[in-house]
Amino acid sequence: MIKMKTLALLPLLVLCFAAHADEREWIPYKKLVGDLRMDKYYAIPAAQRDKLNLFVTVKPANPAIKPADVVLTLVDGSERKLLTPLSPEYRMTLVPNATWLADDARIMTSLPKEEKSAAGWDITTPLPDGLSWQYATVMASVQQANGAIKTMAGMLSMFAPSVKVVVFKFASPAQLKVDSKDGSKLYTSDARHQIRLKPDAAWLKENPLVQLSQRPLEAQLDSE
């Protein structure tokens, strides 16, 4: 998952907490935002992260626990706000809220205390409309993601892993073709209906046309 492989990238960016049938506190809101560097991410100018969608993931250690089983509620005094449901990939969007940070709000969980959950990231890149686009429109997301990760890591940037590939995920077998000045190169999806592409420096400069046989479900950034 970048997931790095969830962008479980930096050890500091993956947190394990005892996750309850009765609602109980999971983690302070400020700690989740700070430890996952979400405040630093949203402080990056929008133009420097426009090729990125950053999600927080909440993955129970128990694979029998499905996304719909995880109920997270933000509690700030008398205010309660449901943060979930999680997506089928255990993702949620978390944009730092200044009021909740200042009030030391808490995040409550529905999971039993014996169940543990890991918090991390997934990164995807927005896809242009249609079945064809210029190469750099999507593949330049790798460089942008690595710049964002280093900014978020700060003084620990030397330990931050790198995004290396864009993983195109399809609903069924698919093909992707790059039409460069040196000819066309065809990629075919694997058994999981995925095509993994590493950015090519020459193609990033040339910016050739990319054509697909079907529209991807998403394009996720990963570390390998």
C-alpha positions in Angstrom: 0.0 0.0 0.0 2.4 3.8 -0.6 1.3 2.5 1.4 4.9 2.8 1.1 4.0 -0.2 1.1 1.3 1.9 2.5 3.6 4.5 2.7 4.1 2.8 5.9 7.2 4.8 5.1 8.9 6.2 8.1 8.7 4.1 11.2 7.4 7.3 12.9 4.6 7.5 10.3 3.2 4.1 11.3 1.6 4.0 14.7 0.2 1.0 16.5 -2.5 1.5 19.0 -4.7 -0.8 21.0 -7.7 -0.2 19.0 -13.4 -1.5 21.4 -17.4 -3.3 21.3 -17.9 -0.3 23.6 -16.6 3.0 22.5 -13.3 4.1 24.0 -10.5 6.5 23.3 -8.1 5.4 20.6 -5.7 8.3 20.2 -5.7 12.1 20.8 -6.5 13.9 17.5 -3.4 16.1 17.8 -1.1 13.0 18.2 -2.6 11.4 15.1 -2.2 14.6 13.0 1.3 15.2 14.3 2.7 11.8 14.1 1.5 11.3 10.6 2.8 14.8 9.7 -0.6 15.7 8.2 -0.1 19.3 9.3 3.2 19.5 7.4 1.6 18.0 4.3 -1.2 20.5 4.1 1.4 23.3 4.7 3.0 22.4 1.4 1.8 24.9 -1.3 -1.1 23.3 -3.2 0.8 23.6 -6.5 3.5 21.3 -5.1 1.1 18.6 -4.2 -1.5 18.9 -7.0 -0.6 15.5 -8.4 -1.2 13.8 -5.0 -4.1 12.5 -3.0 -2.9 11.6 0.5 -5.1 9.4 2.7 -4.8 8.2 6.2 -5.2 4.4 6.5 -6.4 2.6 9.6 -5.6 -1.1 9.3 -6.7 -3.5 12.0 -4.1 -6.3 12.7 -6.9 -8.8 12.6 -7.8 -9.4 8.9 -11.3 -10.5 9.8 -12.1 -6.9 10.8 -13.6 -5.2 7.7 -13.6 -1.4 7.0 -17.3 -1.2 8.0 -16.4 -2.6 11.4 -14.1 0.3 12.2 -16.1 3.3 13.6 -14.0 6.3 14.6 -15.6 9.3 16.2 -14.0 12.7 17.0 -15.0 14.0 20.4 -14.4 17.7 21.2 -16.2 18.5 24.4 -19.9 18.0 23.6 -19.2 17.9 19.9 -19.1 14.5 18.2 -18.2 13.9 14.6 -18.0 10.6 12.8 -14.7 10.3 10.9 -15.5 7.0 9.2 -16.8 5.0 7.3 -13.4 3.9 5.9 -13.2 3.2 2.2 -12.8 -0.5 1.1 -9.0 0.2 1.2 -9.3 1.2 4.9 -8.7 4.9 3.9 -10.1 8.2 5.1 -9.3 11.8 4.4 -7.9 13.7 7.3 -7.4 17.5 6.8 -6.1 19.1 10.1 -8.8 21.0 12.0 -7.3 24.0 13.9 -10.1 24.0 16.5 -9.8 20.3 17.3 -6.0 20.6 17.5 -6.3 23.5 20.0 -9.0 21.8 22.0 -7.1 18.5 22.4 -9.9 16.6 20.9 -10.0 12.8 21.1 -10.7 10.0 18.6 -12.8 7.2 19.9 -12.9 3.7 18.4 -15.6 1.0 18.3 -13.0 -1.8 18.3 -12.3 -4.0 21.4 -9.1 -3.0 23.3 -7.5 -6.3 22.5 -7.6 -5.4 18.8 -4.7 -3.4 17.4 -4.7 -1.0 14.5 -1.9 0.6 12.5 -2.2 4.1 11.1 -0.3 5.1 8.0 -0.8 6.6 4.5 -1.8 5.7 1.0 -1.0 8.0 -1.8 -2.8 8.0 -5.2 -2.4 10.4 -8.1 -5.4 12.0 -9.8 -6.0 10.6 -13.3 -6.9 12.8 -16.2 -10.2 12.2 -18.0 -10.4 9.7 -20.8 -8.2 6.9 -21.9 -5.1 8.9 -23.1 -3.0 11.6 -21.7 0.6 12.9 -21.8 3.1 10.9 -19.8 4.3 13.5 -17.3 0.7 14.4 -16.3 0.7 11.2 -14.2 4.2 9.9 -13.9 5.6 13.2 -12.6 3.6 12.4 -9.4 6.5 10.2 -8.2 8.9 13.1 -8.0 6.3 15.3 -6.4 5.5 12.7 -3.8 9.2 12.2 -2.9 9.5 16.0 -2.4 6.4 16.0 -0.2 7.7 13.1 1.9 11.0 14.8 2.5 9.3 18.0 3.6 7.0 16.1 6.0 10.0 14.1 7.4 12.0 17.3 8.1 15.2 16.5 9.9 14.5 12.8 9.4 14.3 13.1 5.6 17.5 11.0 5.2 15.6 8.0 6.6 12.5 8.5 4.5 11.9 5.9 1.9 11.2 6.8 -1.7 8.2 6.4 -4.0 9.4 4.5 -7.0 6.4 3.3 -9.1 2.9 4.2 -10.2 0.6 1.2 -9.9 -2.4 1.4 -12.3 -5.2 -0.8 -11.0 -7.9 -2.1 -13.4 -11.1 -4.0 -13.0 -10.1 -6.6 -15.6 -7.1 -7.4 -17.9 -5.8 -4.2 -19.5 -3.0 -2.7 -21.6 -1.1 0.5 -21.5 0.9 1.9 -24.4 3.5 4.7 -24.5 4.0 6.2 -27.9 7.5 7.8 -27.7 9.6 9.2 -30.5 11.6 5.9 -30.5 8.5 3.8 -31.0 5.7 2.3 -29.0 6.0 0.2 -25.8 3.1 -1.9 -24.6 2.5 -3.0 -21.0 0.0 -5.7 -20.1 -1.6 -6.1 -16.6 -0.5 -8.9 -14.3 -2.7 -11.5 -12.6 -4.0 -8.8 -10.2 -5.0 -6.6 -13.1 -2.2 -4.1 -12.3 0.5 -2.4 -14.3 3.5 -1.0 -12.4 5.5 1.7 -14.1 8.7 3.4 -12.9 9.2 6.9 -14.2 11.5 7.1 -17.2 13.6 10.3 -17.2 13.7 10.5 -21.0 10.0 10.1 -21.3 9.4 12.7 -18.5 11.3 15.1 -20.7 9.7 14.1 -24.0 6.3 13.7 -22.5 4.9 11.2 -25.0 1.3 10.1 -25.3 0.0 7.3 -23.1 -3.0 5.2 -24.2 -5.0 2.7 -22.2 -7.4 0.0 -23.2 -9.6 0.8 -20.2 -9.8 3.4 -17.5 -7.9 2.5 -14.3 -9.8 2.2 -11.0 -6.9 4.3 -9.5 -3.2 5.0 -9.8 -1.5 4.4 -6.5 2.1 5.4 -5.6 4.3 2.7 -4.1 7.9 2.2 -2.9 8.6 -0.8 -5.2 
